[in-house]
Amino acid sequence: MKRILLILAITLCCAGMARAQYYGYDMRQIYSINYQVNVPAGSSRDFVSKMSFEGVNVNWAYFVTGNITVGLDLSYNNYHEKVGQKVYRPNENTAINAAQYRYTQVFPIKAQVKYFFTPNNNVKFYSGLGMGALCAGQHIVIQDFDAWDNNWGFLLSPEVGVLIPFGADNNWGANITAGYNWSTNKSTLGNIKIDNRQSFYMNVGLYLALF
């Protein structure tokens, strides 16, 4: 009986190790959709200083080796802020003394490489680097007057994250990511000059892994 129990224990351990190995190195693709919070930094704060709680992110990653993926990352963020009574001069001959409503919509688009530190574990930690483009649309509304500025820039974005499965043998679970966006966007609107766009972001969402 002891010999039988020992054989069963060894068999179960081997099966568990095989399942973990399958879950780790046999993953081929990961899809995730996330809620994103974004914090402006640098000169971006001069236009809208408040955090953006209106963000969404989608990500696709394809394994080219056991622990390296390439893929695509898309996001959208909406910043908005009301500025108290202030004089705004759209030109030399006009001055408007009123509250301002400022908006910024941001669309980061980037190709991304990720490195998974623990690909054969259930919980997978990773770091990534993305490069691409960032489209920013800025908008000022003052009474009946409004002004727009749209601009593009080169985007560089490092991040770290973790995948947490909902169960040892599940191929879906939670995705948590923190990262930083830096882009070369330049803009001057409402006498506010932006030399580049910077922000910190955090994603919380769900992922699905395909084998």
FIKOLKOL-238635 format. One record per atom (N, C-alpha, C, CB): atom name; x, z, y; residue number from 1. Coordinates in steps of 0.02 Angstrom, whole numbers, plus 50000, padded with zeros to 5 digits. Glycine has a CB too. Layout:
BEGIN
PT   site    east      up   north   pos
PT     CA       X       Z       Y   NUM
...
***
This chain:
BEGIN
PT   site    east      up   north   pos
PT      N   50041   50000   49940     1
PT     CA   50000   50000   50000     1
PT      C   50043   50000   50063     1
PT     CB   49953   50061   50000     1
PT      N   50097   50042   50063     2
PT     CA   50140   50043   50121     2
PT      C   50173   49975   50132     2
PT     CB   50195   50097   50113     2
PT      N   50192   49942   50076     3
PT     CA   50223   49876   50082     3
PT      C   50174   49826   50112     3
PT     CB   50248   49851   50014     3
PT      N   50111   49830   50091     4
PT     CA   50059   49784   50117     4
PT      C   50048   49796   50191     4
PT     CB   49993   49793   50078     4
PT      N   50044   49861   50211     5
PT     CA   50035   49878   50282     5
PT      C   50094   49854   50323     5
PT     CB   50026   49954   50291     5
PT      N   50154   49860   50295     6
PT     CA   50213   49837   50332     6
PT      C   50211   49761   50341     6
PT     CB   50277   49857   50295     6
PT      N   50192   49726   50289     7
PT     CA   50187   49653   50293     7
PT      C   50135   49632   50344     7
PT     CB   50171   49622   50225     7
PT      N   50077   49667   50344     8
PT     CA   50024   49651   50393     8
PT      C   50048   49665   50464     8
PT     CB   49961   49693   50378     8
PT      N   50084   49721   50473     9
PT     CA   50109   49738   50540     9
PT      C   50158   49685   50565     9
PT     CB   50143   49807   50540     9
PT      N   50204   49664   50521    10
PT     CA   50251   49612   50540    10
PT      C   50215   49546   50556    10
PT     CB   50303   49601   50484    10
PT      N   50165   49529   50516    11
PT     CA   50127   49468   50527    11
PT      C   50092   49470   50594    11
PT     CB   50076   49457   50471    11
PT      N   50060   49527   50611    12
PT     CA   50025   49533   50675    12
PT      C   50074   49529   50734    12
PT     CB   49986   49598   50677    12
PT      N   50132   49561   50726    13
PT     CA   50182   49558   50779    13
PT      C   50205   49486   50791    13
PT     CB   50241   49603   50763    13
PT      N   50217   49451   50736    14
PT     CA   50239   49381   50742    14
PT      C   50185   49338   50774    14
PT     CB   50257   49353   50673    14
PT      N   50122   49351   50755    15
PT     CA   50066   49313   50784    15
PT      C   50061   49327   50858    15
PT     CB   50000   49330   50750    15
PT      N   50071   49392   50877    16
PT     CA   50068   49409   50948    16
PT      C   50124   49376   50987    16
PT     CB   50072   49484   50958    16
PT      N   50185   49375   50958    17
PT     CA   50241   49342   50991    17
PT      C   50229   49267   50997    17
PT     CB   50305   49356   50953    17
PT      N   50200   49238   50945    18
PT     CA   50186   49166   50947    18
PT      C   50135   49150   51001    18
PT     CB   50161   49141   50879    18
PT      N   50084   49193   51009    19
PT     CA   50034   49181   51060    19
PT      C   50064   49187   51130    19
PT     CB   49975   49231   51052    19
PT      N   50108   49237   51138    20
PT     CA   50142   49245   51202    20
PT      C   50186   49185   51217    20
PT     CB   50183   49309   51204    20
PT      N   50221   49162   51166    21
PT     CA   50263   49102   51175    21
PT      C   50220   49042   51193    21
PT     CB   50304   49088   51112    21
PT      N   50164   49035   51161    22
PT     CA   50119   48979   51176    22
PT      C   50094   48983   51247    22
PT     CB   50060   48978   51127    22
PT      N   50073   49044   51267    23
PT     CA   50047   49053   51334    23
PT      C   50099   49039   51386    23
PT     CB   50020   49124   51342    23
PT      N   50163   49054   51371    24
PT     CA   50214   49044   51421    24
PT      C   50239   48973   51425    24
PT     CB   50272   49089   51407    24
PT      N   50276   48951   51376    25
PT     CA   50311   48888   51381    25
PT      C   50268   48827   51368    25
PT     CB   50368   48888   51335    25
PT      N   50210   48835   51339    26
PT     CA   50168   48777   51326    26
PT      C   50118   48763   51381    26
PT     CB   50131   48787   51261    26
PT      N   50120   48801   51436    27
PT     CA   50078   48784   51494    27
PT      C   50102   48718   51523    27
PT     CB   50080   48841   51547    27
PT      N   50055   48675   51541    28
PT     CA   50072   48610   51569    28
PT      C   50051   48604   51642    28
PT     CB   50040   48555   51529    28
PT      N   49993   48631   51659    29
PT     CA   49968   48626   51727    29
PT      C   49934   48691   51747    29
PT     CB   49920   48566   51734    29
PT      N   49935   48706   51812    30
PT     CA   49900   48763   51840    30
PT      C   49861   48740   51902    30
PT     CB   49949   48822   51857    30
PT      N   49797   48755   51902    31
PT     CA   49754   48741   51960    31
PT      C   49731   48808   51989    31
PT     CB   49693   48696   51941    31
PT      N   49732   48814   52055    32
PT     CA   49708   48876   52086    32
PT      C   49671   48861   52150    32
PT     CB   49767   48924   52099    32
PT      N   49621   48903   52164    33
PT     CA   49584   48901   52227    33
PT      C   49584   48971   52255    33
PT     CB   49511   48873   52218    33
PT      N   49599   48978   52320    34
PT     CA   49612   49043   52349    34
PT      C   49580   49052   52417    34
PT     CB   49687   49054   52354    34
PT      N   49562   49114   52432    35
PT     CA   49545   49134   52500    35
PT      C   49610   49150   52536    35
PT     CB   49495   49195   52500    35
PT      N   49617   49127   52598    36
PT     CA   49680   49136   52634    36
PT      C   49669   49172   52701    36
PT     CB   49714   49068   52646    36
PT      N   49713   49221   52713    37
PT     CA   49717   49256   52777    37
PT      C   49782   49234   52810    37
PT     CB   49714   49334   52769    37
PT      N   49779   49220   52875    38
PT     CA   49837   49192   52909    38
PT      C   49851   49230   52974    38
PT     CB   49826   49117   52924    38
PT      N   49914   49247   52985    39
PT     CA   49934   49285   53044    39
PT      C   49981   49242   53087    39
PT     CB   49969   49352   53025    39
PT      N   49961   49225   53149    40
PT     CA   50005   49183   53190    40
PT      C   50068   49220   53211    40
PT     CB   49967   49158   53252    40
PT      N   50122   49184   53221    41
PT     CA   50185   49214   53242    41
PT      C   50220   49167   53291    41
PT     CB   50231   49227   53180    41
PT      N   50270   49193   53325    42
PT     CA   50307   49152   53373    42
PT      C   50264   49129   53431    42
PT     CB   50336   49092   53338    42
PT      N   50278   49070   53456    43
PT     CA   50241   49044   53514    43
PT      C   50169   49027   53496    43
PT     CB   50275   48983   53542    43
PT      N   50152   49022   53433    44
PT     CA   50082   49010   53413    44
PT      C   50037   49067   53438    44
PT     CB   50076   49004   53337    44
PT      N   50064   49127   53443    45
PT     CA   50025   49185   53466    45
PT      C   50007   49180   53540    45
PT     CB   50062   49249   53453    45
PT      N   50043   49139   53578    46
PT     CA   50029   49133   53649    46
PT      C   49962   49098   53662    46
PT     CB   50085   49095   53684    46
PT      N   49941   49058   53614    47
PT     CA   49877   49022   53622    47
PT      C   49820   49062   53591    47
PT     CB   49881   48952   53590    47
PT      N   49827   49081   53527    48
PT     CA   49779   49125   53494    48
PT      C   49819   49178   53457    48
PT     CB   49732   49085   53443    48
PT      N   49808   49241   53475    49
PT     CA   49849   49295   53447    49
PT      C   49816   49329   53387    49
PT     CB   49863   49346   53500    49
PT      N   49751   49318   53377    50
PT     CA   49715   49353   53324    50
PT      C   49726   49320   53256    50
PT     CB   49641   49356   53339    50
PT      N   49720   49361   53203    51
PT     CA   49724   49336   53134    51
PT      C   49667   49288   53120    51
PT     CB   49723   49394   53084    51
PT      N   49680   49243   53074    52
PT     CA   49628   49199   53048    52
PT      C   49602   49225   52981    52
PT     CB   49654   49126   53041    52
PT      N   49537   49241   52979    53
PT     CA   49506   49262   52917    53
PT      C   49464   49205   52888    53
PT     CB   49462   49324   52928    53
PT      N   49471   49145   52916    54
PT     CA   49433   49087   52893    54
PT      C   49482   49036   52865    54
PT     CB   49391   49056   52952    54
PT      N   49504   49050   52804    55
PT     CA   49552   49005   52773    55
PT      C   49538   48994   52699    55
PT     CB   49621   49033   52781    55
PT      N   49559   48936   52675    56
PT     CA   49551   48918   52605    56
PT      C   49614   48880   52584    56
PT     CB   49486   48876   52592    56
PT      N   49632   48887   52520    57
PT     CA   49691   48855   52493    57
PT      C   49677   48830   52423    57
PT     CB   49751   48903   52493    57
PT      N   49702   48769   52408    58
PT     CA   49699   48743   52340    58
PT      C   49770   48721   52320    58
PT     CB   49648   48683   52334    58
PT      N   49786   48731   52256    59
PT     CA   49854   48718   52233    59
PT      C   49853   48688   52164    59
PT     CB   49895   48783   52233    59
PT      N   49897   48640   52153    60
PT     CA   49906   48609   52087    60
PT      C   49981   48611   52071    60
PT     CB   49879   48536   52084    60
PT      N   49997   48633   52010    61
PT     CA   50067   48638   51988    61
PT      C   50074   48608   51918    61
PT     CB   50092   48712   51989    61
PT      N   50127   48569   51908    62
PT     CA   50140   48537   51844    62
PT      C   50209   48557   51820    62
PT     CB   50134   48459   51850    62
PT      N   50213   48582   51758    63
PT     CA   50277   48605   51730    63
PT      C   50321   48545   51709    63
PT     CB   50265   48652   51670    63
PT      N   50380   48542   51739    64
PT     CA   50429   48491   51719    64
PT      C   50481   48520   51671    64
PT     CB   50464   48461   51781    64
PT      N   50489   48587   51673    65
PT     CA   50529   48623   51623    65
PT      C   50489   48686   51605    65
PT     CB   50601   48640   51650    65
PT      N   50519   48730   51565    66
PT     CA   50484   48790   51544    66
PT      C   50467   48837   51600    66
PT     CB   50524   48826   51494    66
PT      N   50506   48834   51656    67
PT     CA   50493   48881   51710    67
PT      C   50494   48850   51780    67
PT     CB   50542   48936   51707    67
PT      N   50493   48784   51785    68
PT     CA   50493   48750   51850    68
PT      C   50433   48703   51854    68
PT     CB   50560   48710   51860    68
PT      N   50397   48707   51910    69
PT     CA   50340   48663   51921    69
PT      C   50350   48623   51985    69
PT     CB   50275   48703   51924    69
PT      N   50319   48565   51988    70
PT     CA   50311   48527   52050    70
PT      C   50236   48518   52061    70
PT     CB   50349   48457   52047    70
PT      N   50216   48512   52124    71
PT     CA   50144   48506   52136    71
PT      C   50127   48494   52208    71
PT     CB   50110   48567   52112    71
PT      N   50065   48508   52224    72
PT     CA   50037   48495   52290    72
PT      C   49997   48555   52314    72
PT     CB   49992   48431   52290    72
PT      N   50003   48571   52378    73
PT     CA   49969   48629   52407    73
PT      C   49934   48608   52472    73
PT     CB   50019   48687   52420    73
PT      N   49869   48624   52477    74
PT     CA   49830   48607   52536    74
PT      C   49795   48670   52562    74
PT     CB   49777   48551   52520    74
PT      N   49793   48678   52629    75
PT     CA   49761   48736   52659    75
PT      C   49723   48716   52721    75
PT     CB   49812   48790   52675    75
PT      N   49677   48760   52741    76
PT     CA   49642   48753   52805    76
PT      C   49634   48822   52834    76
PT     CB   49572   48718   52796    76
PT      N   49647   48828   52900    77
PT     CA   49638   48891   52935    77
PT      C   49605   48879   53003    77
PT     CB   49705   48928   52944    77
PT      N   49561   48923   53022    78
PT     CA   49528   48919   53087    78
PT      C   49541   48983   53126    78
PT     CB   49451   48907   53079    78
PT      N   49577   48976   53182    79
PT     CA   49590   49033   53227    79
PT      C   49543   49027   53287    79
PT     CB   49665   49034   53250    79
PT      N   49520   49084   53312    80
PT     CA   49480   49082   53374    80
PT      C   49486   49149   53410    80
PT     CB   49406   49066   53359    80
PT      N   49481   49146   53476    81
PT     CA   49490   49205   53517    81
PT      C   49457   49195   53585    81
PT     CB   49565   49223   53525    81
PT      N   49426   49247   53610    82
PT     CA   49398   49247   53678    82
PT      C   49447   49282   53724    82
PT     CB   49328   49280   53680    82
PT      N   49466   49248   53779    83
PT     CA   49511   49276   53828    83
PT      C   49470   49294   53890    83
PT     CB   49569   49227   53846    83
PT      N   49478   49353   53917    84
PT     CA   49439   49376   53974    84
PT      C   49448   49333   54036    84
PT     CB   49456   49447   53989    84
PT      N   49415   49354   54089    85
PT     CA   49416   49317   54153    85
PT      C   49487   49296   54172    85
PT     CB   49384   49359   54209    85
PT      N   49495   49231   54182    86
PT     CA   49562   49206   54195    86
PT      C   49557   49140   54233    86
PT     CB   49601   49197   54130    86
PT      N   49606   49128   54276    87
PT     CA   49606   49065   54314    87
PT      C   49639   49010   54273    87
PT     CB   49644   49074   54382    87
PT      N   49604   48955   54265    88
PT     CA   49630   48898   54227    88
PT      C   49633   48838   54273    88
PT     CB   49586   48883   54164    88
PT      N   49689   48803   54275    89
PT     CA   49699   48745   54319    89
PT      C   49711   48683   54276    89
PT     CB   49759   48757   54367    89
PT      N   49658   48644   54265    90
PT     CA   49667   48581   54227    90
PT      C   49708   48530   54264    90
PT     CB   49599   48552   54210    90
PT      N   49711   48535   54331    91
PT     CA   49753   48491   54373    91
PT      C   49768   48527   54438    91
PT     CB   49719   48422   54386    91
PT      N   49805   48495   54483    92
PT     CA   49827   48527   54545    92
PT      C   49769   48541   54593    92
PT     CB   49878   48484   54580    92
PT      N   49715   48504   54588    93
PT     CA   49659   48510   54636    93
PT      C   49600   48551   54610    93
PT     CB   49636   48442   54655    93
PT      N   49605   48576   54548    94
PT     CA   49548   48610   54518    94
PT      C   49570   48678   54490    94
PT     CB   49516   48567   54461    94
PT      N   49528   48729   54501    95
PT     CA   49541   48795   54473    95
PT      C   49474   48824   54449    95
PT     CB   49574   48843   54526    95
PT      N   49474   48849   54388    96
PT     CA   49414   48877   54358    96
PT      C   49428   48950   54341    96
PT     CB   49391   48837   54295    96
PT      N   49389   48995   54370    97
PT     CA   49398   49067   54356    97
PT      C   49341   49090   54310    97
PT     CB   49399   49109   54423    97
PT      N   49355   49094   54245    98
PT     CA   49303   49111   54196    98
PT      C   49336   49132   54131    98
PT     CB   49254   49051   54185    98
PT      N   49295   49156   54085    99
PT     CA   49320   49173   54019    99
PT      C   49337   49110   53980    99
PT     CB   49267   49215   53979    99
PT      N   49388   49115   53939   100
PT     CA   49410   49058   53899   100
PT      C   49395   49072   53825   100
PT     CB   49485   49044   53909   100
PT      N   49376   49019   53790   101
PT     CA   49368   49022   53718   101
PT      C   49419   48974   53688   101
PT     CB   49294   49003   53696   101
PT      N   49464   49001   53648   102
PT     CA   49518   48961   53620   102
PT      C   49510   48955   53545   102
PT     CB   49587   48991   53638   102
PT      N   49524   48894   53520   103
PT     CA   49517   48881   53448   103
PT      C   49578   48842   53425   103
PT     CB   49450   48841   53433   103
PT      N   49599   48855   53364   104
PT     CA   49651   48815   53332   104
PT      C   49631   48804   53259   104
PT     CB   49721   48849   53337   104
PT      N   49629   48740   53239   105
PT     CA   49618   48723   53168   105
PT      C   49684   48696   53141   105
PT     CB   49559   48671   53159   105
PT      N   49705   48722   53084   106
PT     CA   49770   48704   53056   106
PT      C   49762   48679   52985   106
PT     CB   49818   48765   53058   106
PT      N   49795   48623   52970   107
PT     CA   49792   48592   52903   107
PT      C   49864   48583   52877   107
PT     CB   49754   48523   52905   107
PT      N   49892   48630   52839   108
PT     CA   49957   48620   52808   108
PT      C   49950   48579   52743   108
PT     CB   49991   48688   52793   108
PT      N   49992   48529   52736   109
PT     CA   49994   48486   52677   109
PT      C   50066   48484   52652   109
PT     CB   49966   48413   52691   109
PT      N   50078   48506   52590   110
PT     CA   50148   48509   52569   110
PT      C   50156   48495   52494   110
PT     CB   50176   48577   52585   110
PT      N   50211   48461   52478   111
PT     CA   50235   48457   52409   111
PT      C   50273   48522   52395   111
PT     CB   50280   48393   52397   111
PT      N   50269   48545   52333   112
PT     CA   50295   48612   52320   112
PT      C   50331   48615   52252   112
PT     CB   50238   48663   52321   112
PT      N   50386   48654   52252   113
PT     CA   50422   48670   52191   113
PT      C   50418   48745   52180   113
PT     CB   50497   48646   52195   113
PT      N   50402   48766   52118   114
PT     CA   50399   48837   52102   114
PT      C   50445   48853   52044   114
PT     CB   50327   48858   52085   114
PT      N   50474   48913   52047   115
PT     CA   50515   48938   51992   115
PT      C   50482   49001   51964   115
PT     CB   50588   48952   52015   115
PT      N   50466   49001   51899   116
PT     CA   50435   49058   51866   116
PT      C   50489   49101   51833   116
PT     CB   50383   49034   51814   116
PT      N   50493   49164   51854   117
PT     CA   50544   49209   51829   117
PT      C   50528   49234   51759   117
PT     CB   50553   49268   51876   117
PT      N   50463   49240   51743   118
PT     CA   50442   49267   51678   118
PT      C   50391   49220   51646   118
PT     CB   50411   49339   51687   118
PT      N   50411   49159   51629   119
PT     CA   50363   49110   51604   119
PT      C   50332   49127   51536   119
PT     CB   50395   49043   51599   119
PT      N   50367   49168   51496   120
PT     CA   50341   49185   51430   120
PT      C   50305   49251   51429   120
PT     CB   50397   49186   51379   120
PT      N   50295   49282   51488   121
PT     CA   50256   49343   51492   121
PT      C   50184   49328   51514   121
PT     CB   50289   49392   51542   121
PT      N   50139   49374   51499   122
PT     CA   50071   49364   51521   122
PT      C   50066   49365   51598   122
PT     CB   50025   49418   51492   122
PT      N   50097   49415   51629   123
PT     CA   50100   49418   51702   123
PT      C   50161   49378   51725   123
PT     CB   50103   49492   51728   123
PT      N   50150   49328   51768   124
PT     CA   50204   49282   51785   124
PT      C   50219   49287   51860   124
PT     CB   50184   49210   51766   124
PT      N   50281   49307   51875   125
PT     CA   50304   49309   51944   125
PT      C   50340   49243   51961   125
PT     CB   50351   49370   51956   125
PT      N   50331   49220   52022   126
PT     CA   50363   49156   52040   126
PT      C   50380   49156   52115   126
PT     CB   50316   49098   52024   126
PT      N   50424   49110   52133   127
PT     CA   50439   49095   52203   127
PT      C   50434   49020   52212   127
PT     CB   50510   49121   52224   127
PT      N   50419   48999   52273   128
PT     CA   50409   48928   52285   128
PT      C   50435   48906   52352   128
PT     CB   50336   48911   52279   128
PT      N   50446   48842   52359   129
PT     CA   50466   48812   52423   129
PT      C   50426   48748   52432   129
PT     CB   50543   48798   52425   129
PT      N   50393   48742   52489   130
PT     CA   50353   48683   52504   130
PT      C   50379   48647   52565   130
PT     CB   50281   48702   52514   130
PT      N   50374   48581   52565   131
PT     CA   50391   48539   52622   131
PT      C   50337   48487   52631   131
PT     CB   50461   48506   52614   131
PT      N   50320   48473   52694   132
PT     CA   50268   48424   52707   132
PT      C   50253   48416   52780   132
PT     CB   50205   48442   52670   132
PT      N   50189   48416   52798   133
PT     CA   50167   48405   52866   133
PT      C   50112   48455   52883   133
PT     CB   50143   48333   52877   133
PT      N   50107   48471   52948   134
PT     CA   50055   48515   52972   134
PT      C   50019   48482   53030   134
PT     CB   50084   48584   52993   134
PT      N   49953   48477   53025   135
PT     CA   49911   48451   53078   135
PT      C   49877   48510   53113   135
PT     CB   49858   48400   53051   135
PT      N   49883   48514   53178   136
PT     CA   49852   48568   53217   136
PT      C   49808   48538   53271   136
PT     CB   49906   48614   53248   136
PT      N   49748   48563   53277   137
PT     CA   49702   48543   53330   137
PT      C   49686   48603   53373   137
PT     CB   49637   48512   53301   137
PT      N   49703   48600   53438   138
PT     CA   49691   48655   53484   138
PT      C   49636   48637   53534   138
PT     CB   49757   48674   53521   138
PT      N   49596   48687   53552   139
PT     CA   49536   48674   53592   139
PT      C   49524   48733   53639   139
PT     CB   49473   48662   53546   139
PT      N   49514   48718   53702   140
PT     CA   49496   48768   53752   140
PT      C   49428   48751   53781   140
PT     CB   49550   48772   53808   140
PT      N   49383   48800   53784   141
PT     CA   49317   48791   53814   141
PT      C   49310   48842   53870   141
PT     CB   49261   48801   53761   141
PT      N   49296   48816   53931   142
PT     CA   49286   48858   53990   142
PT      C   49223   48833   54025   142
PT     CB   49348   48856   54038   142
PT      N   49168   48870   54019   143
PT     CA   49104   48849   54046   143
PT      C   49087   48779   54020   143
PT     CB   49105   48850   54124   143
PT      N   49080   48730   54065   144
PT     CA   49064   48662   54043   144
PT      C   49126   48619   54033   144
PT     CB   49018   48629   54094   144
PT      N   49184   48648   54042   145
PT     CA   49246   48610   54035   145
PT      C   49277   48625   53967   145
PT     CB   49296   48627   54092   145
PT      N   49302   48572   53934   146
PT     CA   49340   48583   53872   146
PT      C   49397   48533   53868   146
PT     CB   49295   48577   53810   146
PT      N   49449   48554   53833   147
PT     CA   49509   48512   53826   147
PT      C   49535   48518   53755   147
PT     CB   49565   48533   53876   147
PT      N   49563   48462   53729   148
PT     CA   49587   48458   53660   148
PT      C   49660   48436   53660   148
PT     CB   49544   48409   53619   148
PT      N   49695   48458   53609   149
PT     CA   49761   48431   53594   149
PT      C   49772   48432   53519   149
PT     CB   49817   48472   53631   149
PT      N   49787   48373   53490   150
PT     CA   49801   48367   53418   150
PT      C   49875   48348   53409   150
PT     CB   49754   48314   53384   150
PT      N   49908   48380   53362   151
PT     CA   49979   48366   53353   151
PT      C   49998   48375   53280   151
PT     CB   50022   48411   53397   151
PT      N   50052   48341   53261   152
PT     CA   50079   48344   53193   152
PT      C   50151   48369   53196   152
PT     CB   50075   48275   53158   152
PT      N   50174   48399   53141   153
PT     CA   50243   48420   53137   153
PT      C   50267   48425   53065   153
PT     CB   50252   48487   53172   153
PT      N   50333   48427   53057   154
PT     CA   50363   48437   52991   154
PT      C   50355   48511   52971   154
PT     CB   50438   48416   52991   154
PT      N   50337   48523   52908   155
PT     CA   50321   48590   52884   155
PT      C   50370   48612   52830   155
PT     CB   50250   48593   52857   155
PT      N   50394   48675   52836   156
PT     CA   50435   48707   52785   156
PT      C   50403   48774   52768   156
PT     CB   50510   48715   52809   156
PT      N   50396   48789   52703   157
PT     CA   50355   48847   52684   157
PT      C   50381   48880   52620   157
PT     CB   50282   48825   52675   157
PT      N   50417   48936   52625   158
PT     CA   50434   48976   52565   158
PT      C   50378   49025   52548   158
PT     CB   50501   49014   52576   158
PT      N   50374   49043   52484   159
PT     CA   50322   49092   52464   159
PT      C   50343   49126   52399   159
PT     CB   50254   49057   52455   159
PT      N   50310   49182   52385   160
PT     CA   50317   49218   52321   160
PT      C   50247   49233   52296   160
PT     CB   50360   49284   52329   160
PT      N   50240   49240   52229   161
PT     CA   50173   49254   52203   161
PT      C   50175   49279   52132   161
PT     CB   50132   49192   52206   161
PT      N   50115   49292   52106   162
PT     CA   50108   49317   52038   162
PT      C   50042   49292   52009   162
PT     CB   50112   49394   52036   162
PT      N   50043   49274   51945   163
PT     CA   49983   49257   51907   163
PT      C   49967   49314   51859   163
PT     CB   49993   49190   51868   163
PT      N   49905   49338   51863   164
PT     CA   49885   49394   51821   164
PT      C   49825   49372   51779   164
PT     CB   49867   49457   51864   164
PT      N   49834   49361   51713   165
PT     CA   49779   49336   51672   165
PT      C   49726   49391   51660   165
PT     CB   49806   49311   51605   165
PT      N   49664   49368   51650   166
PT     CA   49610   49414   51632   166
PT      C   49608   49422   51556   166
PT     CB   49542   49387   51659   166
PT      N   49659   49454   51530   167
PT     CA   49665   49462   51457   167
PT      C   49729   49429   51433   167
PT     CB   49604   49433   51421   167
PT      N   49757   49456   51378   168
PT     CA   49822   49433   51354   168
PT      C   49822   49360   51333   168
PT     CB   49844   49476   51296   168
PT      N   49766   49335   51307   169
PT     CA   49765   49266   51282   169
PT      C   49719   49222   51323   169
PT     CB   49743   49266   51209   169
PT      N   49703   49242   51384   170
PT     CA   49661   49200   51428   170
PT      C   49704   49151   51467   170
PT     CB   49619   49244   51476   170
PT      N   49677   49092   51479   171
PT     CA   49712   49043   51519   171
PT      C   49687   49041   51591   171
PT     CB   49706   48974   51487   171
PT      N   49652   49092   51613   172
PT     CA   49632   49097   51682   172
PT      C   49638   49169   51706   172
PT     CB   49559   49071   51692   172
PT      N   49644   49178   51771   173
PT     CA   49654   49245   51797   173
PT      C   49660   49244   51873   173
PT     CB   49716   49276   51766   173
PT      N   49694   49296   51899   174
PT     CA   49701   49304   51972   174
PT      C   49768   49277   51996   174
PT     CB   49694   49378   51991   174
PT      N   49767   49248   52055   175
PT     CA   49827   49223   52087   175
PT      C   49835   49259   52154   175
PT     CB   49824   49145   52098   175
PT      N   49895   49288   52166   176
PT     CA   49909   49322   52229   176
PT      C   49974   49293   52257   176
PT     CB   49915   49400   52219   176
PT      N   49972   49271   52319   177
PT     CA   50030   49237   52349   177
PT      C   50040   49261   52420   177
PT     CB   50020   49160   52348   177
PT      N   50103   49267   52441   178
PT     CA   50120   49282   52510   178
PT      C   50174   49232   52532   178
PT     CB   50146   49356   52519   178
PT      N   50167   49204   52593   179
PT     CA   50214   49154   52614   179
PT      C   50219   49148   52689   179
PT     CB   50195   49088   52586   179
PT      N   50259   49100   52711   180
PT     CA   50275   49090   52782   180
PT      C   50275   49015   52796   180
PT     CB   50344   49123   52801   180
PT      N   50240   48996   52849   181
PT     CA   50239   48926   52871   181
PT      C   50278   48918   52936   181
PT     CB   50166   48901   52882   181
PT      N   50323   48869   52938   182
PT     CA   50359   48851   52999   182
PT      C   50355   48776   53006   182
PT     CB   50433   48876   52997   182
PT      N   50333   48753   53065   183
PT     CA   50327   48681   53076   183
PT      C   50352   48663   53146   183
PT     CB   50254   48658   53067   183
PT      N   50367   48600   53157   184
PT     CA   50396   48576   53219   184
PT      C   50344   48554   53270   184
PT     CB   50442   48518   53204   184
PT      N   50281   48572   53260   185
PT     CA   50228   48552   53307   185
PT      C   50244   48576   53378   185
PT     CB   50161   48581   53285   185
PT      N   50233   48531   53426   186
PT     CA   50241   48548   53497   186
PT      C   50176   48532   53534   186
PT     CB   50301   48509   53529   186
PT      N   50160   48575   53583   187
PT     CA   50097   48566   53618   187
PT      C   50100   48603   53685   187
PT     CB   50037   48592   53576   187
PT      N   50064   48574   53735   188
PT     CA   50053   48608   53798   188
PT      C   49980   48598   53817   188
PT     CB   50102   48581   53854   188
PT      N   49943   48653   53816   189
PT     CA   49872   48650   53832   189
PT      C   49853   48714   53869   189
PT     CB   49829   48642   53767   189
PT      N   49819   48707   53926   190
PT     CA   49802   48765   53966   190
PT      C   49863   48800   53993   190
PT     CB   49761   48813   53925   190
PT      N   49915   48762   54010   191
PT     CA   49978   48788   54035   191
PT      C   50013   48835   53985   191
PT     CB   49966   48826   54099   191
PT      N   49995   48828   53922   192
PT     CA   50027   48867   53869   192
PT      C   50069   48819   53826   192
PT     CB   49974   48905   53825   192
PT      N   50133   48832   53823   193
PT     CA   50179   48788   53787   193
PT      C   50194   48818   53718   193
PT     CB   50244   48778   53826   193
PT      N   50188   48776   53667   194
PT     CA   50205   48795   53599   194
PT      C   50263   48751   53576   194
PT     CB   50143   48789   53551   194
PT      N   50319   48783   53560   195
PT     CA   50379   48746   53539   195
PT      C   50378   48730   53464   195
PT     CB   50442   48785   53556   195
PT      N   50347   48774   53425   196
PT     CA   50338   48763   53353   196
PT      C   50282   48809   53330   196
PT     CB   50405   48776   53313   196
PT      N   50257   48796   53271   197
PT     CA   50204   48838   53244   197
PT      C   50232   48881   53187   197
PT     CB   50145   48794   53218   197
PT      N   50215   48945   53189   198
PT     CA   50237   48991   53138   198
PT      C   50178   49036   53117   198
PT     CB   50297   49034   53162   198
PT      N   50176   49053   53054   199
PT     CA   50124   49099   53031   199
PT      C   50143   49128   52963   199
PT     CB   50056   49063   53026   199
PT      N   50116   49188   52950   200
PT     CA   50121   49219   52884   200
PT      C   50053   49215   52851   200
PT     CB   50146   49293   52890   200
PT      N   50052   49202   52786   201
PT     CA   49989   49195   52751   201
PT      C   49988   49234   52686   201
PT     CB   49973   49122   52738   201
PT      N   49927   49249   52663   202
PT     CA   49918   49281   52598   202
PT      C   49858   49249   52564   202
PT     CB   49907   49357   52606   202
PT      N   49868   49229   52501   203
PT     CA   49815   49200   52460   203
PT      C   49793   49249   52406   203
PT     CB   49840   49134   52428   203
PT      N   49728   49253   52396   204
PT     CA   49700   49290   52340   204
PT      C   49646   49246   52309   204
PT     CB   49671   49360   52362   204
PT      N   49653   49230   52245   205
PT     CA   49604   49185   52214   205
PT      C   49609   49183   52139   205
PT     CB   49612   49117   52242   205
PT      N   49585   49127   52112   206
PT     CA   49582   49118   52039   206
PT      C   49625   49057   52019   206
PT     CB   49509   49108   52016   206
PT      N   49653   49061   51959   207
PT     CA   49690   49004   51932   207
PT      C   49664   48987   51862   207
PT     CB   49766   49019   51931   207
PT      N   49675   48925   51844   208
PT     CA   49660   48900   51776   208
PT      C   49721   48863   51751   208
PT     CB   49597   48853   51777   208
PT      N   49745   48882   51692   209
PT     CA   49803   48851   51661   209
PT      C   49781   48804   51605   209
PT     CB   49853   48904   51634   209
PT      N   49810   48745   51602   210
PT     CA   49797   48696   51549   210
PT      C   49859   48690   51506   210
PT     CB   49775   48627   51578   210
PT      N   49848   48680   51441   211
PT     CA   49904   48677   51394   211
PT      C   49911   48607   51366   211
PT     CB   49893   48728   51336   211
***
